[in-house]
Amino acid sequence: MQKNAHTLESAIPSQDLIARIEKQVNDSIAVKTEMVALLSTKIAKAGQLMADRLNKGYKILSCGNGGSAGDAQHFSAELINRYERERPSLAAIALSTDTSTITSIANDYSFEQIFSKQIHAFGKKQDILLAISTSGNSANVVAAIHAAHSEGMTVVALTGKTGGKIVALLKDSDILINIPSPITGRIQEGHLIVIHCLCDLIDTILYPHAEKALPVC
């Protein structure tokens, strides 16, 4: 084991590793810079929509797979707990968190329905679905959008690449935020900054005079 570890350590020159890190960071910066020009208006519109619906007593459901499931949970946690301001809890549910429900639906019906059946249970007219898919082709996210529309919900979709199948599903009242990159890592990084922007906009619109929360993590 010692010999193998030494061999791996010396296999790639450290300067090459640093160059790869620099490329990752610079590529991420380039995508985010492009996002400012392409997506700022859409993100602002989504933030205003979410703030308005939350203010009227509606809720936001969120869903995604893998890293996108983490993003869905991240978003709901920031609303239920807090983002950067001390303010009341806001109504949000991440549909990727209840393992008993998810495995029950996947086992009895199909994995494609793990979000849609929850939306039929929890979603109401004027609620919002935050649908997250880096490819735009995730079958269970596509099914979630169909379910949301059937319940009279509005959809905010976070995608990447070409937007995939989701693009054709969206109505004029929905909002598509499509990260301008074909690389999954860059798309996920873009989704995270969008989520933080949405949280900031919601807080700013609903609680402009609330005190800033001190970091505790």
N, C-alpha and C positions, 0 to 999 in steps of 0.2 A: 504493500500500500504506500509506503514512504517513497519508493522508487517511482511508482506511477504518478503520485502527486507531484513529485519534482519534475517529471517529464511534462505533465500538463501545464505546470506553472511556466515552463520555459518555452512552450510550443509556439506561443504568439508573442511577438515583441510588445512591450508595454506601450510603446508609441503608437502601434497599430490599434490597440484597444482604446487609447485616448482619442485617436482619430475617429473611431466608430462612435464614441460617446459624443464627440463634438458634432458629428453628422446627425445623430438622433436629435440632439437639442436644437440644432440649427434648422432641421427639417420641421420640427414641431413649431418653432417660432415662425417659420415661413407660412405654415398652414394657418396659424392663428392670425397672422397679419392679413392673409387673404380673407379670413372669416370676417374681419372688421368691415371690409368693404362690401362683402357679399351678404352678410347675415345680420348685421346690427339692427336693421329695420324690422326683420322678422322676429328676432329675439325680443326686441322692445314690444312688438305687438303681442307676442306670446305672454310676456310678463304682465302687460296690462290686462289681457284676457284672464289670466289666472288670478290676479289680484281682484278683479271685478267679481269673478264667480265666487271666490273664497269669501269676499265681503258680503255677498248675498246669501251665504250659508251653504253653498255647494262644496263639493270636495274634488280632490284630484287623485285618480288611481294611476299607478305607474307599473310598467312591466318591461321585461327584457330577459335575455338569456346570458349566462356566464358573466363576463365583466359588465354587460348591460344590466343584468339582474342586480349587481352591486350598485350600479349607478341609480337604478330605480329605488333601491333601498336608501341610498345616500340622500336622494332628493326628499323622500318622505320623512326621513329622520330630521333633516334640516327644517322642515315645515312643522312637524309635530313638536320637536324640542325647541330649537332656535337656530338661526344662522349667525348673524353678527349683531343683532339687536335684541334687547330684552323686551319681549312682547308675548301676547297670548299664543297658545298652541293653535296651529292651523290644521284643517282636516285633510289628511292624506293617507293613502293606503298603498303599500308596495305589494303587488300580487305574487311576488316570488318568495315570500317569507314563511308561509304556512306549509311545512313539509307534509303534514298529514293530509291536508286538502289536496296539495299538488300530486302526491303519490297515489292518493285515492282516485283522482280523476284520470291520471295517466294509466293506472292499472285497469280501471273499470271501463274507460272510454278510449282516450288516446292522449298522448303528450300534446298534440295540437290544440286540445281544448282546455289546458290547465289554466289559462288566463280568461278565456271567453266565458267559461261557466261561472267564474268568480265575478266577472263584469255583469252577467245577467243577475247575479245575486245582490251585488252592492251598487251597481251603477244606476243612476237616475238621470232624467232629462236635465240638461244644463251642467251636469258634472263634466269634468275633463279627463281624458285619458292621455297620459304621457307615454307614448309608445316608442321604445328604444330598440333599434336594430342596426348594427353597423353595415350590414349588406342590404337591408331593406327587404329581405326575402324570408325571414324567419316565419315558418308556417304558423306557429302559435301566436306571434305578434300580428300577423295578417288576420288570423281568426279573431284576435282581440279587437282589432279595428272594426271588423264587420259587426261584432257584438256591441261595441260602443255606439256605432251608428244606429243599430236597431233599438238601442235604449234612448236615443236622442242626445247622446253626448257629443262634445266637440273633441277632436283629436289634435294633439301637438305631437308630431313625429320627429324623432331625432334619428337620422340615417347618415349614410356616407356613400362613397363611390357614386353610382348613378341614381341612388335612391331605391333601386330594385322594384319589386312588385307593389310596394307601399304607395309609390307616387300615383299610380292609376286609381288607387282606392280612395284618395282624399277628396273631400268636398271643398267647395269654395270657402266655406266657413272654417275649415281646418287650417293648420299651419305646418308647413314642411321646413325643417331646419336641416339641411343636407351639408355635411362637412365636406369641403372640397379636397378630398384625398382618396386614393384607392387603398391606402395602407391602414390595416386594422388598428394598429397602435396609435396612429395620428388621429384616426376617427374617434377613438375612445378618449383621447386627450381633449379633442374638440368638444365632445359631449360633456366632459367634466366642467370645462370653463363655461359652456352654455348653461349647465345646471346651476353653477354658482352665480352666473348673471341673473338667471330667473329668480333665484332666492333673494338676491340683492334688490332686484326690482320690486318683488312682492313686498319685502320689508319697507322699502323706501316709499312705495305708493300707499300702503296701508298704515304704516306707523312711522311717519317722517320725523317725529320728535322723540322717538324711543331712544333710550340710552344705549350706547354701544356696549356689547357684552365683552367681558374680559376673557381672553383665551385660557382654557383650562386643560386641553388635551396634552 
